[in-house]
């Protein structure tokens, strides 16, 4: 089992945080939608199956591939793609830790959107 102590807060590489087939705005919307969905799950509904279903439902509702949302979440929570399983990471961080990391990733994505061209 992963420990929270072993997981430093990530520094986000936008090339990883935004999959090649998405725009930063799409990644931001999908990540924010997952955060809302996660906040609405009660503790007993945070099983592996419920989380998987929630991610897939959010992806479909946002019009993105579920694999792309899985990637955005993995990078938002760990900072890279080569990490332990997404659900192990979610379990180790807990709902509050996951929501904190999502907030940090959303801020990073918002910073990118605010940069003038």
Biopython code that builds the backbone (N, CA, C, O; Angstrom):
import numpy as np
from Bio.PDB.StructureBuilder import StructureBuilder

atoms = [
    (1, "UNK", "N", (0.850, -1.186, 0.000)),
    (1, "UNK", "CA", (0.000, 0.000, 0.000)),
    (1, "UNK", "C", (0.884, 1.233, 0.000)),
    (1, "UNK", "O", (1.898, 1.279, 0.696)),
    (2, "UNK", "N", (0.506, 2.213, -0.767)),
    (2, "UNK", "CA", (1.231, 3.480, -0.822)),
    (2, "UNK", "C", (1.019, 4.270, 0.456)),
    (2, "UNK", "O", (-0.031, 4.175, 1.092)),
    (3, "UNK", "N", (2.014, 5.043, 0.822)),
    (3, "UNK", "CA", (1.833, 5.941, 1.954)),
    (3, "UNK", "C", (1.865, 7.369, 1.443)),
    (3, "UNK", "O", (2.576, 7.680, 0.487)),
    (4, "UNK", "N", (1.099, 8.226, 2.077)),
    (4, "UNK", "CA", (1.043, 9.625, 1.674)),
    (4, "UNK", "C", (2.417, 10.265, 1.829)),
    (4, "UNK", "O", (2.795, 11.123, 1.031)),
    (5, "UNK", "N", (3.163, 9.857, 2.843)),
    (5, "UNK", "CA", (4.484, 10.415, 3.081)),
    (5, "UNK", "C", (5.422, 10.184, 1.894)),
    (5, "UNK", "O", (6.327, 10.982, 1.651)),
    (6, "UNK", "N", (5.210, 9.114, 1.171)),
    (6, "UNK", "CA", (6.070, 8.777, 0.036)),
    (6, "UNK", "C", (5.692, 9.548, -1.219)),
    (6, "UNK", "O", (6.331, 9.392, -2.260)),
    (7, "UNK", "N", (4.669, 10.369, -1.130)),
    (7, "UNK", "CA", (4.189, 11.078, -2.312)),
    (7, "UNK", "C", (4.318, 12.580, -2.121)),
    (7, "UNK", "O", (3.453, 13.220, -1.523)),
    (8, "UNK", "N", (5.403, 13.130, -2.631)),
    (8, "UNK", "CA", (5.575, 14.576, -2.604)),
    (8, "UNK", "C", (4.542, 15.215, -3.522)),
    (8, "UNK", "O", (4.073, 14.600, -4.479)),
    (9, "UNK", "N", (4.197, 16.464, -3.211)),
    (9, "UNK", "CA", (3.301, 17.200, -4.093)),
    (9, "UNK", "C", (3.969, 17.344, -5.457)),
    (9, "UNK", "O", (5.141, 17.713, -5.536)),
    (10, "UNK", "N", (3.257, 17.064, -6.499)),
    (10, "UNK", "CA", (3.866, 17.081, -7.838)),
    (10, "UNK", "C", (4.144, 18.489, -8.370)),
    (10, "UNK", "O", (3.493, 19.466, -8.001)),
    (11, "UNK", "N", (5.127, 18.543, -9.239)),
    (11, "UNK", "CA", (5.372, 19.714, -10.070)),
    (11, "UNK", "C", (4.850, 19.316, -11.438)),
    (11, "UNK", "O", (5.277, 18.307, -12.000)),
    (12, "UNK", "N", (3.932, 20.101, -11.975)),
    (12, "UNK", "CA", (3.223, 19.664, -13.168)),
    (12, "UNK", "C", (3.928, 20.037, -14.458)),
    (12, "UNK", "O", (4.241, 21.204, -14.698)),
    (13, "UNK", "N", (4.174, 19.030, -15.286)),
    (13, "UNK", "CA", (4.673, 19.205, -16.640)),
    (13, "UNK", "C", (3.437, 19.224, -17.532)),
    (13, "UNK", "O", (2.734, 18.220, -17.651)),
    (14, "UNK", "N", (3.179, 20.357, -18.150)),
    (14, "UNK", "CA", (1.968, 20.487, -18.959)),
    (14, "UNK", "C", (1.910, 19.497, -20.112)),
    (14, "UNK", "O", (0.821, 19.116, -20.541)),
    (15, "UNK", "N", (3.052, 19.080, -20.614)),
    (15, "UNK", "CA", (3.063, 18.095, -21.691)),
    (15, "UNK", "C", (2.460, 16.775, -21.222)),
    (15, "UNK", "O", (1.936, 16.009, -22.031)),
    (16, "UNK", "N", (2.530, 16.510, -19.937)),
    (16, "UNK", "CA", (1.927, 15.295, -19.390)),
    (16, "UNK", "C", (0.511, 15.547, -18.883)),
    (16, "UNK", "O", (-0.367, 14.696, -19.028)),
    (17, "UNK", "N", (0.293, 16.715, -18.291)),
    (17, "UNK", "CA", (-1.006, 17.027, -17.693)),
    (17, "UNK", "C", (-2.102, 17.168, -18.749)),
    (17, "UNK", "O", (-3.271, 16.895, -18.476)),
    (18, "UNK", "N", (-1.727, 17.590, -19.938)),
    (18, "UNK", "CA", (-2.698, 17.740, -21.028)),
    (18, "UNK", "C", (-2.362, 16.699, -22.099)),
    (18, "UNK", "O", (-1.380, 16.860, -22.825)),
    (19, "UNK", "N", (-3.162, 15.637, -22.208)),
    (19, "UNK", "CA", (-2.894, 14.618, -23.223)),
    (19, "UNK", "C", (-2.860, 15.224, -24.629)),
    (19, "UNK", "O", (-3.468, 16.264, -24.884)),
    (20, "UNK", "N", (-2.149, 14.566, -25.523)),
    (20, "UNK", "CA", (-1.948, 15.095, -26.875)),
    (20, "UNK", "C", (-3.241, 15.313, -27.642)),
    (20, "UNK", "O", (-3.271, 16.125, -28.566)),
    (21, "UNK", "N", (-4.300, 14.620, -27.288)),
    (21, "UNK", "CA", (-5.557, 14.757, -28.024)),
    (21, "UNK", "C", (-6.568, 15.655, -27.308)),
    (21, "UNK", "O", (-7.763, 15.604, -27.600)),
    (22, "UNK", "N", (-6.085, 16.480, -26.366)),
    (22, "UNK", "CA", (-6.950, 17.392, -25.620)),
    (22, "UNK", "C", (-6.349, 18.792, -25.617)),
    (22, "UNK", "O", (-5.146, 18.972, -25.809)),
    (23, "UNK", "N", (-7.206, 19.766, -25.396)),
    (23, "UNK", "CA", (-6.764, 21.124, -25.115)),
    (23, "UNK", "C", (-6.695, 21.284, -23.603)),
    (23, "UNK", "O", (-7.342, 20.539, -22.868)),
    (24, "UNK", "N", (-5.917, 22.249, -23.138)),
    (24, "UNK", "CA", (-5.827, 22.506, -21.702)),
    (24, "UNK", "C", (-7.205, 22.811, -21.124)),
    (24, "UNK", "O", (-7.511, 22.408, -20.002)),
    (25, "UNK", "N", (-8.028, 23.514, -21.879)),
    (25, "UNK", "CA", (-9.374, 23.847, -21.385)),
    (25, "UNK", "C", (-10.221, 22.585, -21.197)),
    (25, "UNK", "O", (-11.012, 22.502, -20.257)),
    (26, "UNK", "N", (-10.056, 21.605, -22.089)),
    (26, "UNK", "CA", (-10.788, 20.335, -21.949)),
    (26, "UNK", "C", (-10.315, 19.571, -20.725)),
    (26, "UNK", "O", (-11.123, 19.020, -19.977)),
    (27, "UNK", "N", (-9.003, 19.539, -20.523)),
    (27, "UNK", "CA", (-8.440, 18.857, -19.360)),
    (27, "UNK", "C", (-8.938, 19.528, -18.081)),
    (27, "UNK", "O", (-9.294, 18.855, -17.114)),
    (28, "UNK", "N", (-8.959, 20.852, -18.087)),
    (28, "UNK", "CA", (-9.414, 21.605, -16.912)),
    (28, "UNK", "C", (-10.879, 21.301, -16.611)),
    (28, "UNK", "O", (-11.236, 21.058, -15.458)),
    (29, "UNK", "N", (-11.727, 21.313, -17.635)),
    (29, "UNK", "CA", (-13.156, 21.043, -17.439)),
    (29, "UNK", "C", (-13.393, 19.620, -16.931)),
    (29, "UNK", "O", (-14.193, 19.410, -16.019)),
    (30, "UNK", "N", (-12.704, 18.654, -17.516)),
    (30, "UNK", "CA", (-12.888, 17.263, -17.114)),
    (30, "UNK", "C", (-12.392, 17.034, -15.689)),
    (30, "UNK", "O", (-13.032, 16.330, -14.908)),
    (31, "UNK", "N", (-11.257, 17.627, -15.357)),
    (31, "UNK", "CA", (-10.700, 17.488, -14.011)),
    (31, "UNK", "C", (-11.616, 18.142, -12.981)),
    (31, "UNK", "O", (-11.846, 17.584, -11.908)),
    (32, "UNK", "N", (-12.137, 19.320, -13.304)),
    (32, "UNK", "CA", (-13.065, 20.006, -12.402)),
    (32, "UNK", "C", (-14.350, 19.196, -12.233)),
    (32, "UNK", "O", (-14.889, 19.117, -11.129)),
    (33, "UNK", "N", (-14.841, 18.601, -13.307)),
    (33, "UNK", "CA", (-16.055, 17.786, -13.231)),
    (33, "UNK", "C", (-15.829, 16.552, -12.363)),
    (33, "UNK", "O", (-16.713, 16.154, -11.604)),
    (34, "UNK", "N", (-14.640, 15.942, -12.473)),
    (34, "UNK", "CA", (-14.347, 14.793, -11.613)),
    (34, "UNK", "C", (-14.281, 15.231, -10.157)),
    (34, "UNK", "O", (-14.755, 14.511, -9.279)),
    (35, "UNK", "N", (-13.706, 16.393, -9.884)),
    (35, "UNK", "CA", (-13.623, 16.897, -8.515)),
    (35, "UNK", "C", (-15.020, 17.061, -7.921)),
    (35, "UNK", "O", (-15.251, 16.694, -6.769)),
    (36, "UNK", "N", (-15.938, 17.605, -8.691)),
    (36, "UNK", "CA", (-17.323, 17.762, -8.232)),
    (36, "UNK", "C", (-17.948, 16.398, -7.972)),
    (36, "UNK", "O", (-18.613, 16.198, -6.955)),
    (37, "UNK", "N", (-17.732, 15.460, -8.894)),
    (37, "UNK", "CA", (-18.289, 14.111, -8.730)),
    (37, "UNK", "C", (-17.704, 13.428, -7.500)),
    (37, "UNK", "O", (-18.427, 12.774, -6.748)),
    (38, "UNK", "N", (-16.397, 13.577, -7.295)),
    (38, "UNK", "CA", (-15.747, 12.965, -6.130)),
    (38, "UNK", "C", (-16.292, 13.550, -4.837)),
    (38, "UNK", "O", (-16.527, 12.820, -3.875)),
    (39, "UNK", "N", (-16.492, 14.853, -4.810)),
    (39, "UNK", "CA", (-17.036, 15.499, -3.618)),
    (39, "UNK", "C", (-18.428, 14.970, -3.280)),
    (39, "UNK", "O", (-18.823, 14.938, -2.115)),
    (40, "UNK", "N", (-19.165, 14.556, -4.310)),
    (40, "UNK", "CA", (-20.512, 14.051, -4.101)),
    (40, "UNK", "C", (-20.601, 12.591, -3.700)),
    (40, "UNK", "O", (-21.669, 12.123, -3.305)),
    (41, "UNK", "N", (-19.488, 11.858, -3.795)),
    (41, "UNK", "CA", (-19.499, 10.448, -3.395)),
    (41, "UNK", "C", (-19.384, 10.341, -1.886)),
    (41, "UNK", "O", (-18.549, 11.006, -1.274)),
    (42, "UNK", "N", (-20.225, 9.503, -1.283)),
    (42, "UNK", "CA", (-20.032, 9.285, 0.142)),
    (42, "UNK", "C", (-18.909, 8.270, 0.336)),
    (42, "UNK", "O", (-18.516, 7.591, -0.613)),
    (43, "UNK", "N", (-18.404, 8.165, 1.531)),
    (43, "UNK", "CA", (-17.251, 7.313, 1.811)),
    (43, "UNK", "C", (-17.435, 5.881, 1.349)),
    (43, "UNK", "O", (-16.489, 5.266, 0.855)),
    (44, "UNK", "N", (-18.631, 5.339, 1.499)),
    (44, "UNK", "CA", (-18.863, 3.952, 1.108)),
    (44, "UNK", "C", (-18.910, 3.796, -0.405)),
    (44, "UNK", "O", (-18.744, 2.690, -0.920)),
    (45, "UNK", "N", (-19.137, 4.896, -1.124)),
    (45, "UNK", "CA", (-19.229, 4.814, -2.581)),
    (45, "UNK", "C", (-17.868, 4.977, -3.244)),
    (45, "UNK", "O", (-17.779, 4.987, -4.472)),
    (46, "UNK", "N", (-16.793, 5.108, -2.440)),
    (46, "UNK", "CA", (-15.476, 5.318, -3.020)),
    (46, "UNK", "C", (-14.735, 4.013, -3.262)),
    (46, "UNK", "O", (-13.509, 3.953, -3.173)),
    (47, "UNK", "N", (-15.485, 2.985, -3.565)),
    (47, "UNK", "CA", (-14.864, 1.716, -3.899)),
    (47, "UNK", "C", (-14.199, 1.835, -5.263)),
    (47, "UNK", "O", (-14.476, 2.761, -6.025)),
    (48, "UNK", "N", (-13.336, 0.905, -5.552)),
    (48, "UNK", "CA", (-12.641, 0.882, -6.833)),
    (48, "UNK", "C", (-13.640, 0.915, -7.986)),
    (48, "UNK", "O", (-13.457, 1.665, -8.945)),
    (49, "UNK", "N", (-14.666, 0.126, -7.899)),
    (49, "UNK", "CA", (-15.663, 0.051, -8.962)),
    (49, "UNK", "C", (-16.410, 1.374, -9.117)),
    (49, "UNK", "O", (-16.638, 1.833, -10.236)),
    (50, "UNK", "N", (-16.791, 1.984, -8.000)),
    (50, "UNK", "CA", (-17.506, 3.259, -8.048)),
    (50, "UNK", "C", (-16.622, 4.362, -8.615)),
    (50, "UNK", "O", (-17.090, 5.186, -9.400)),
    (51, "UNK", "N", (-15.360, 4.385, -8.228)),
    (51, "UNK", "CA", (-14.450, 5.399, -8.761)),
    (51, "UNK", "C", (-14.229, 5.217, -10.255)),
    (51, "UNK", "O", (-14.228, 6.189, -11.010)),
    (52, "UNK", "N", (-14.041, 3.973, -10.682)),
    (52, "UNK", "CA", (-13.854, 3.695, -12.098)),
    (52, "UNK", "C", (-15.080, 4.143, -12.891)),
    (52, "UNK", "O", (-14.958, 4.787, -13.933)),
    (53, "UNK", "N", (-16.241, 3.799, -12.393)),
    (53, "UNK", "CA", (-17.488, 4.179, -13.064)),
    (53, "UNK", "C", (-17.636, 5.707, -13.105)),
    (53, "UNK", "O", (-18.051, 6.268, -14.119)),
    (54, "UNK", "N", (-17.299, 6.363, -12.010)),
    (54, "UNK", "CA", (-17.402, 7.824, -11.948)),
    (54, "UNK", "C", (-16.478, 8.482, -12.962)),
    (54, "UNK", "O", (-16.884, 9.413, -13.658)),
    (55, "UNK", "N", (-15.241, 8.007, -13.051)),
    (55, "UNK", "CA", (-14.297, 8.569, -14.018)),
    (55, "UNK", "C", (-14.837, 8.403, -15.436)),
    (55, "UNK", "O", (-14.796, 9.336, -16.238)),
    (56, "UNK", "N", (-15.337, 7.221, -15.736)),
    (56, "UNK", "CA", (-15.859, 6.965, -17.083)),
    (56, "UNK", "C", (-17.105, 7.805, -17.384)),
    (56, "UNK", "O", (-17.271, 8.291, -18.502)),
    (57, "UNK", "N", (-17.971, 7.973, -16.395)),
    (57, "UNK", "CA", (-19.167, 8.795, -16.582)),
    (57, "UNK", "C", (-18.801, 10.260, -16.789)),
    (57, "UNK", "O", (-19.378, 10.931, -17.645)),
    (58, "UNK", "N", (-17.852, 10.753, -16.015)),
    (58, "UNK", "CA", (-17.400, 12.141, -16.166)),
    (58, "UNK", "C", (-16.789, 12.332, -17.552)),
    (58, "UNK", "O", (-17.073, 13.322, -18.226)),
    (59, "UNK", "N", (-15.954, 11.392, -17.975)),
    (59, "UNK", "CA", (-15.328, 11.493, -19.295)),
    (59, "UNK", "C", (-16.398, 11.562, -20.384)),
    (59, "UNK", "O", (-16.327, 12.409, -21.274)),
    (60, "UNK", "N", (-17.376, 10.681, -20.312)),
    (60, "UNK", "CA", (-18.442, 10.670, -21.319)),
    (60, "UNK", "C", (-19.221, 11.985, -21.299)),
    (60, "UNK", "O", (-19.522, 12.545, -22.353)),
    (61, "UNK", "N", (-19.543, 12.472, -20.117)),
    (61, "UNK", "CA", (-20.297, 13.724, -19.997)),
    (61, "UNK", "C", (-19.510, 14.918, -20.523)),
    (61, "UNK", "O", (-20.091, 15.881, -21.024)),
    (62, "UNK", "N", (-18.187, 14.849, -20.406)),
    (62, "UNK", "CA", (-17.332, 15.949, -20.868)),
    (62, "UNK", "C", (-16.913, 15.788, -22.323)),
    (62, "UNK", "O", (-16.284, 16.681, -22.890)),
    (63, "UNK", "N", (-17.258, 14.656, -22.928)),
    (63, "UNK", "CA", (-16.920, 14.422, -24.324)),
    (63, "UNK", "C", (-15.446, 14.136, -24.560)),
    (63, "UNK", "O", (-14.899, 14.461, -25.614)),
    (64, "UNK", "N", (-14.802, 13.519, -23.557)),
    (64, "UNK", "CA", (-13.396, 13.151, -23.708)),
    (64, "UNK", "C", (-13.267, 11.636, -23.546)),
    (64, "UNK", "O", (-14.129, 10.987, -22.953)),
    (65, "UNK", "N", (-12.191, 11.094, -24.074)),
    (65, "UNK", "CA", (-11.928, 9.664, -23.909)),
    (65, "UNK", "C", (-11.633, 9.376, -22.442)),
    (65, "UNK", "O", (-10.963, 10.169, -21.780)),
    (66, "UNK", "N", (-12.118, 8.269, -21.937)),
    (66, "UNK", "CA", (-11.856, 7.936, -20.541)),
    (66, "UNK", "C", (-10.364, 7.749, -20.302)),
    (66, "UNK", "O", (-9.868, 8.095, -19.229)),
    (67, "UNK", "N", (-9.639, 7.211, -21.277)),
    (67, "UNK", "CA", (-8.191, 7.038, -21.120)),
    (67, "UNK", "C", (-7.503, 8.390, -20.923)),
    (67, "UNK", "O", (-6.544, 8.494, -20.158)),
    (68, "UNK", "N", (-7.988, 9.414, -21.606)),
    (68, "UNK", "CA", (-7.410, 10.749, -21.458)),
    (68, "UNK", "C", (-7.664, 11.288, -20.053)),
    (68, "UNK", "O", (-6.776, 11.894, -19.455)),
    (69, "UNK", "N", (-8.865, 11.073, -19.523)),
    (69, "UNK", "CA", (-9.151, 11.541, -18.158)),
    (69, "UNK", "C", (-8.337, 10.749, -17.144)),
    (69, "UNK", "O", (-7.857, 11.316, -16.162)),
    (70, "UNK", "N", (-8.176, 9.454, -17.365)),
    (70, "UNK", "CA", (-7.318, 8.667, -16.473)),
    (70, "UNK", "C", (-5.909, 9.260, -16.457)),
    (70, "UNK", "O", (-5.291, 9.361, -15.398)),
    (71, "UNK", "N", (-5.396, 9.656, -17.638)),
    (71, "UNK", "CA", (-4.058, 10.246, -17.702)),
    (71, "UNK", "C", (-4.009, 11.579, -16.952)),
    (71, "UNK", "O", (-3.084, 11.822, -16.177)),
    (72, "UNK", "N", (-4.984, 12.425, -17.179)),
    (72, "UNK", "CA", (-5.017, 13.722, -16.494)),
    (72, "UNK", "C", (-5.037, 13.505, -14.987)),
    (72, "UNK", "O", (-4.316, 14.183, -14.254)),
    (73, "UNK", "N", (-5.842, 12.580, -14.524)),
    (73, "UNK", "CA", (-5.910, 12.300, -13.086)),
    (73, "UNK", "C", (-4.590, 11.756, -12.553)),
    (73, "UNK", "O", (-4.114, 12.190, -11.504)),
    (74, "UNK", "N", (-4.007, 10.820, -13.265)),
    (74, "UNK", "CA", (-2.736, 10.231, -12.826)),
    (74, "UNK", "C", (-1.673, 11.321, -12.672)),
    (74, "UNK", "O", (-0.952, 11.354, -11.675)),
    (75, "UNK", "N", (-1.581, 12.202, -13.652)),
    (75, "UNK", "CA", (-0.583, 13.271, -13.602)),
    (75, "UNK", "C", (-0.957, 14.288, -12.524)),
    (75, "UNK", "O", (-0.080, 14.776, -11.811)),
    (76, "UNK", "N", (-2.231, 14.610, -12.395)),
    (76, "UNK", "CA", (-2.658, 15.563, -11.365)),
    (76, "UNK", "C", (-2.327, 15.050, -9.966)),
    (76, "UNK", "O", (-1.971, 15.827, -9.080)),
    (77, "UNK", "N", (-2.444, 13.752, -9.775)),
    (77, "UNK", "CA", (-2.225, 13.193, -8.440)),
    (77, "UNK", "C", (-0.774, 12.859, -8.158)),
    (77, "UNK", "O", (-0.337, 12.954, -7.011)),
    (78, "UNK", "N", (-0.007, 12.469, -9.182)),
    (78, "UNK", "CA", (1.369, 12.038, -8.957)),
    (78, "UNK", "C", (2.423, 12.847, -9.691)),
    (78, "UNK", "O", (3.598, 12.815, -9.324)),
    (79, "UNK", "N", (2.012, 13.574, -10.729)),
    (79, "UNK", "CA", (2.969, 14.396, -11.454)),
    (79, "UNK", "C", (3.617, 13.716, -12.642)),
    (79, "UNK", "O", (4.372, 14.347, -13.382)),
    (80, "UNK", "N", (3.331, 12.437, -12.835)),
    (80, "UNK", "CA", (3.916, 11.726, -13.971)),
    (80, "UNK", "C", (3.023, 10.555, -14.373)),
    (80, "UNK", "O", (2.042, 10.237, -13.700)),
    (81, "UNK", "N", (3.381, 9.935, -15.468)),
    (81, "UNK", "CA", (2.604, 8.801, -15.966)),
    (81, "UNK", "C", (3.083, 7.468, -15.401)),
    (81, "UNK", "O", (2.318, 6.508, -15.314)),
    (82, "UNK", "N", (4.351, 7.421, -15.021)),
    (82, "UNK", "CA", (4.932, 6.189, -14.480)),
    (82, "UNK", "C", (4.744, 6.192, -12.972)),
    (82, "UNK", "O", (5.663, 6.509, -12.217)),
    (83, "UNK", "N", (3.557, 5.839, -12.553)),
    (83, "UNK", "CA", (3.244, 5.871, -11.130)),
    (83, "UNK", "C", (2.515, 4.594, -10.749)),
    (83, "UNK", "O", (2.082, 3.829, -11.611)),
    (84, "UNK", "N", (2.385, 4.374, -9.454)),
    (84, "UNK", "CA", (1.561, 3.239, -9.017)),
    (84, "UNK", "C", (0.146, 3.403, -9.568)),
    (84, "UNK", "O", (-0.202, 4.456, -10.103)),
    (85, "UNK", "N", (-0.638, 2.391, -9.439)),
    (85, "UNK", "CA", (-2.001, 2.435, -9.953)),
    (85, "UNK", "C", (-2.775, 3.652, -9.465)),
    (85, "UNK", "O", (-2.601, 4.100, -8.332)),
    (86, "UNK", "N", (-3.627, 4.178, -10.332)),
    (86, "UNK", "CA", (-4.415, 5.357, -10.005)),
    (86, "UNK", "C", (-5.261, 5.133, -8.751)),
    (86, "UNK", "O", (-5.344, 6.013, -7.894)),
    (87, "UNK", "N", (-5.881, 3.974, -8.641)),
    (87, "UNK", "CA", (-6.760, 3.732, -7.504)),
    (87, "UNK", "C", (-5.966, 3.555, -6.205)),
    (87, "UNK", "O", (-6.453, 3.911, -5.132)),
    (88, "UNK", "N", (-4.754, 3.010, -6.294)),
    (88, "UNK", "CA", (-3.882, 2.938, -5.121)),
    (88, "UNK", "C", (-3.508, 4.346, -4.662)),
    (88, "UNK", "O", (-3.476, 4.636, -3.466)),
    (89, "UNK", "N", (-3.230, 5.203, -5.622)),
    (89, "UNK", "CA", (-2.878, 6.583, -5.306)),
    (89, "UNK", "C", (-4.052, 7.302, -4.658)),
    (89, "UNK", "O", (-3.880, 8.010, -3.666)),
    (90, "UNK", "N", (-5.246, 7.122, -5.215)),
    (90, "UNK", "CA", (-6.449, 7.739, -4.647)),
    (90, "UNK", "C", (-6.672, 7.254, -3.218)),
    (90, "UNK", "O", (-6.987, 8.046, -2.330)),
    (91, "UNK", "N", (-6.507, 5.951, -3.000)),
    (91, "UNK", "CA", (-6.698, 5.394, -1.657)),
    (91, "UNK", "C", (-5.684, 5.967, -0.674)),
    (91, "UNK", "O", (-6.035, 6.286, 0.462)),
    (92, "UNK", "N", (-4.433, 6.100, -1.100)),
    (92, "UNK", "CA", (-3.394, 6.611, -0.208)),
    (92, "UNK", "C", (-3.605, 8.083, 0.125)),
    (92, "UNK", "O", (-3.390, 8.500, 1.263)),
    (93, "UNK", "N", (-4.022, 8.866, -0.853)),
    (93, "UNK", "CA", (-4.213, 10.300, -0.618)),
    (93, "UNK", "C", (-5.500, 10.597, 0.135)),
    (93, "UNK", "O", (-5.572, 11.575, 0.879)),
    (94, "UNK", "N", (-6.512, 9.763, -0.051)),
    (94, "UNK", "CA", (-7.813, 10.048, 0.538)),
    (94, "UNK", "C", (-8.515, 11.143, -0.248)),
    (94, "UNK", "O", (-7.901, 11.823, -1.071)),
    (95, "UNK", "N", (-9.795, 11.307, 0.009)),
    (95, "UNK", "CA", (-10.583, 12.278, -0.750)),
    (95, "UNK", "C", (-10.022, 13.694, -0.629)),
    (95, "UNK", "O", (-9.915, 14.403, -1.629)),
    (96, "UNK", "N", (-9.667, 14.108, 0.573)),
    (96, "UNK", "CA", (-9.155, 15.474, 0.751)),
    (96, "UNK", "C", (-7.828, 15.680, 0.027)),
    (96, "UNK", "O", (-7.613, 16.721, -0.594)),
    (97, "UNK", "N", (-6.944, 14.695, 0.107)),
    (97, "UNK", "CA", (-5.663, 14.797, -0.575)),
    (97, "UNK", "C", (-5.826, 14.832, -2.087)),
    (97, "UNK", "O", (-5.136, 15.580, -2.779)),
    (98, "UNK", "N", (-6.743, 14.020, -2.589)),
    (98, "UNK", "CA", (-7.026, 14.011, -4.034)),
    (98, "UNK", "C", (-7.565, 15.372, -4.450)),
    (98, "UNK", "O", (-7.142, 15.923, -5.466)),
    (99, "UNK", "N", (-8.494, 15.916, -3.673)),
    (99, "UNK", "CA", (-9.094, 17.202, -4.029)),
    (99, "UNK", "C", (-8.068, 18.332, -3.955)),
    (99, "UNK", "O", (-8.135, 19.273, -4.744)),
    (100, "UNK", "N", (-7.129, 18.254, -3.028)),
    (100, "UNK", "CA", (-6.070, 19.270, -2.944)),
    (100, "UNK", "C", (-5.183, 19.217, -4.191)),
    (100, "UNK", "O", (-4.830, 20.251, -4.757)),
    (101, "UNK", "N", (-4.838, 18.026, -4.602)),
    (101, "UNK", "CA", (-3.978, 17.898, -5.791)),
    (101, "UNK", "C", (-4.716, 18.295, -7.064)),
    (101, "UNK", "O", (-4.127, 18.885, -7.970)),
    (102, "UNK", "N", (-5.995, 17.975, -7.130)),
    (102, "UNK", "CA", (-6.784, 18.416, -8.280)),
    (102, "UNK", "C", (-6.828, 19.941, -8.314)),
    (102, "UNK", "O", (-6.690, 20.543, -9.379)),
    (103, "UNK", "N", (-7.019, 20.563, -7.157)),
    (103, "UNK", "CA", (-7.042, 22.031, -7.098)),
    (103, "UNK", "C", (-5.717, 22.620, -7.589)),
    (103, "UNK", "O", (-5.707, 23.614, -8.315)),
    (104, "UNK", "N", (-4.614, 22.008, -7.193)),
    (104, "UNK", "CA", (-3.298, 22.494, -7.638)),
    (104, "UNK", "C", (-3.137, 22.320, -9.149)),
    (104, "UNK", "O", (-2.612, 23.207, -9.823)),
    (105, "UNK", "N", (-3.582, 21.189, -9.680)),
    (105, "UNK", "CA", (-3.489, 20.954, -11.120)),
    (105, "UNK", "C", (-4.395, 21.920, -11.878)),
    (105, "UNK", "O", (-4.015, 22.424, -12.935)),
    (106, "UNK", "N", (-5.589, 22.183, -11.350)),
    (106, "UNK", "CA", (-6.493, 23.139, -11.985)),
    (106, "UNK", "C", (-5.890, 24.534, -12.004)),
    (106, "UNK", "O", (-6.043, 25.267, -12.981)),
    (107, "UNK", "N", (-5.207, 24.902, -10.931)),
    (107, "UNK", "CA", (-4.545, 26.201, -10.900)),
    (107, "UNK", "C", (-3.473, 26.265, -11.978)),
    (107, "UNK", "O", (-3.356, 27.268, -12.682)),
    (108, "UNK", "N", (-2.698, 25.207, -12.109)),
    (108, "UNK", "CA", (-1.645, 25.170, -13.137)),
    (108, "UNK", "C", (-2.260, 25.278, -14.531)),
    (108, "UNK", "O", (-1.738, 25.993, -15.386)),
    (109, "UNK", "N", (-3.355, 24.577, -14.760)),
    (109, "UNK", "CA", (-4.029, 24.646, -16.054)),
    (109, "UNK", "C", (-4.638, 26.025, -16.287)),
    (109, "UNK", "O", (-4.653, 26.507, -17.419)),
    (110, "UNK", "N", (-5.135, 26.661, -15.243)),
    (110, "UNK", "CA", (-5.693, 28.005, -15.368)),
    (110, "UNK", "C", (-4.599, 29.018, -15.642)),
    (110, "UNK", "O", (-4.808, 29.969, -16.395)),
    (111, "UNK", "N", (-3.419, 28.822, -15.033)),
    (111, "UNK", "CA", (-2.302, 29.718, -15.285)),
    (111, "UNK", "C", (-1.928, 29.700, -16.760)),
    (111, "UNK", "O", (-1.598, 30.737, -17.334)),
    (112, "UNK", "N", (-1.979, 28.523, -17.370)),
    (112, "UNK", "CA", (-1.642, 28.390, -18.780)),
    (112, "UNK", "C", (-2.671, 29.149, -19.623)),
    (112, "UNK", "O", (-2.308, 29.846, -20.571)),
    (113, "UNK", "N", (-3.936, 29.015, -19.279)),
    (113, "UNK", "CA", (-4.993, 29.666, -20.037)),
    (113, "UNK", "C", (-4.895, 31.189, -19.928)),
    (113, "UNK", "O", (-5.347, 31.905, -20.822)),
    (114, "UNK", "N", (-4.309, 31.684, -18.840)),
    (114, "UNK", "CA", (-4.218, 33.121, -18.619)),
    (114, "UNK", "C", (-3.024, 33.757, -19.323)),
    (114, "UNK", "O", (-2.941, 34.982, -19.410)),
    (115, "UNK", "N", (-2.118, 32.959, -19.815)),
    (115, "UNK", "CA", (-0.918, 33.499, -20.475)),
    (115, "UNK", "C", (-1.321, 34.019, -21.861)),
    (115, "UNK", "O", (-1.844, 33.263, -22.679)),
    (116, "UNK", "N", (-1.076, 35.317, -22.124)),
    (116, "UNK", "CA", (-1.450, 35.847, -23.442)),
    (116, "UNK", "C", (-0.548, 35.288, -24.534)),
    (116, "UNK", "O", (0.611, 34.958, -24.283)),
    (117, "UNK", "N", (-1.074, 35.184, -25.727)),
    (117, "UNK", "CA", (-0.288, 34.668, -26.861)),
    (117, "UNK", "C", (0.327, 35.779, -27.630)),
    (117, "UNK", "O", (1.022, 35.536, -28.617)),
]
sb = StructureBuilder()
sb.init_structure("model")
sb.init_model(0)
sb.init_chain("A")
sb.init_seg("    ")
for serial, (resi, resn, name, xyz) in enumerate(atoms, 1):
    if name == "N":
        sb.init_residue(resn, " ", resi, " ")
    sb.init_atom(name, np.array(xyz, "f"), 0.0, 1.0, " ", f" {name:<3s}", serial, name[0])
structure = sb.get_structure()
